[in-house]
């Protein structure tokens, strides 16, 4: 017989026995919102709300990763171009 293992976090400890327990463990987790939404849908008791299979889950996760990567690259590009502009302005004055 396999006994359930307790879930431990900095402030909580409870047994992960079923899907609601797993979903409860997401509360306060440091997970990007889009990833958290995907995980919650994957654990939804209503099969109509879950990704159809592992491949669909994987593709959605990759899409989230690509969007986050693009957003980060855009943010870094904006920071670089604005700081470059300030450096040039300082050199001109």
C-alpha positions as CSV (number, residue, x, y, z in Angstrom):
1,X,0.0,0.0,0.0
2,X,1.3,3.4,-1.0
3,X,0.7,6.2,1.5
4,X,0.1,9.7,0.2
5,X,2.9,12.2,0.7
6,X,2.2,15.5,2.4
7,X,2.7,18.6,0.4
8,X,5.0,21.0,2.1
9,X,5.5,24.7,1.4
10,X,6.9,27.4,3.6
11,X,3.6,28.0,5.3
12,X,1.4,25.0,4.5
13,X,1.3,21.3,4.8
14,X,-1.5,19.0,3.7
15,X,-2.0,15.6,2.0
16,X,-2.3,15.6,-1.8
17,X,-4.9,13.0,-2.2
18,X,-7.0,14.2,-5.1
19,X,-7.3,16.9,-7.8
20,X,-8.8,19.5,-5.5
21,X,-5.8,19.1,-3.2
22,X,-3.5,19.7,-6.1
23,X,-5.5,22.8,-7.2
24,X,-5.4,24.1,-3.6
25,X,-1.6,23.8,-3.6
26,X,-1.5,26.5,-6.4
27,X,-2.8,29.2,-4.1
28,X,0.0,31.6,-3.5
29,X,2.3,29.8,-5.8
30,X,4.8,31.9,-7.7
31,X,3.6,30.7,-11.2
32,X,3.0,33.0,-14.2
33,X,-0.8,33.7,-14.5
34,X,-1.1,32.1,-17.9
35,X,0.7,28.9,-16.8
36,X,-1.5,28.8,-13.7
37,X,-4.6,29.1,-15.8
38,X,-3.4,26.2,-18.0
39,X,-2.7,24.0,-15.0
40,X,-6.0,24.8,-13.4
41,X,-7.8,23.9,-16.7
42,X,-5.8,20.6,-16.9
43,X,-7.1,19.6,-13.5
44,X,-10.7,20.7,-14.0
45,X,-13.1,17.9,-13.2
46,X,-15.1,18.9,-16.3
47,X,-13.4,17.2,-19.2
48,X,-14.7,19.8,-21.6
49,X,-12.6,22.5,-19.9
50,X,-9.3,20.4,-20.0
51,X,-6.8,20.4,-22.8
52,X,-7.8,17.4,-25.1
53,X,-4.5,15.5,-24.4
54,X,-0.9,15.9,-23.5
55,X,0.1,17.2,-26.9
56,X,-2.5,20.0,-26.7
57,X,-1.3,20.8,-23.2
58,X,2.3,20.9,-24.5
59,X,1.4,23.1,-27.5
60,X,-0.5,25.6,-25.2
61,X,2.5,25.6,-22.8
62,X,4.9,26.3,-25.7
63,X,2.6,29.1,-27.0
64,X,2.7,30.7,-23.5
65,X,6.5,30.3,-23.4
66,X,6.8,31.9,-26.8
67,X,4.6,34.9,-25.8
68,X,6.5,35.4,-22.6
69,X,9.8,35.2,-24.5
70,X,8.6,37.7,-27.1
71,X,7.3,40.1,-24.4
72,X,10.6,39.9,-22.5
73,X,12.6,40.5,-25.7
74,X,10.3,43.5,-26.5
75,X,10.8,44.9,-23.0
76,X,14.5,44.5,-23.1
77,X,14.6,46.1,-26.6
78,X,12.7,49.1,-25.3
79,X,15.0,49.5,-22.4
80,X,18.1,49.2,-24.6
81,X,16.9,51.7,-27.2
82,X,15.8,54.3,-24.6
83,X,19.1,54.0,-22.6
84,X,21.1,54.2,-25.9
85,X,19.2,57.4,-26.7
86,X,20.0,58.9,-23.3
87,X,23.7,58.1,-23.8
88,X,23.8,59.8,-27.2
89,X,22.0,62.8,-25.8
90,X,24.5,63.1,-23.0
91,X,27.4,62.9,-25.4
92,X,26.0,65.6,-27.6
93,X,25.6,68.1,-24.7
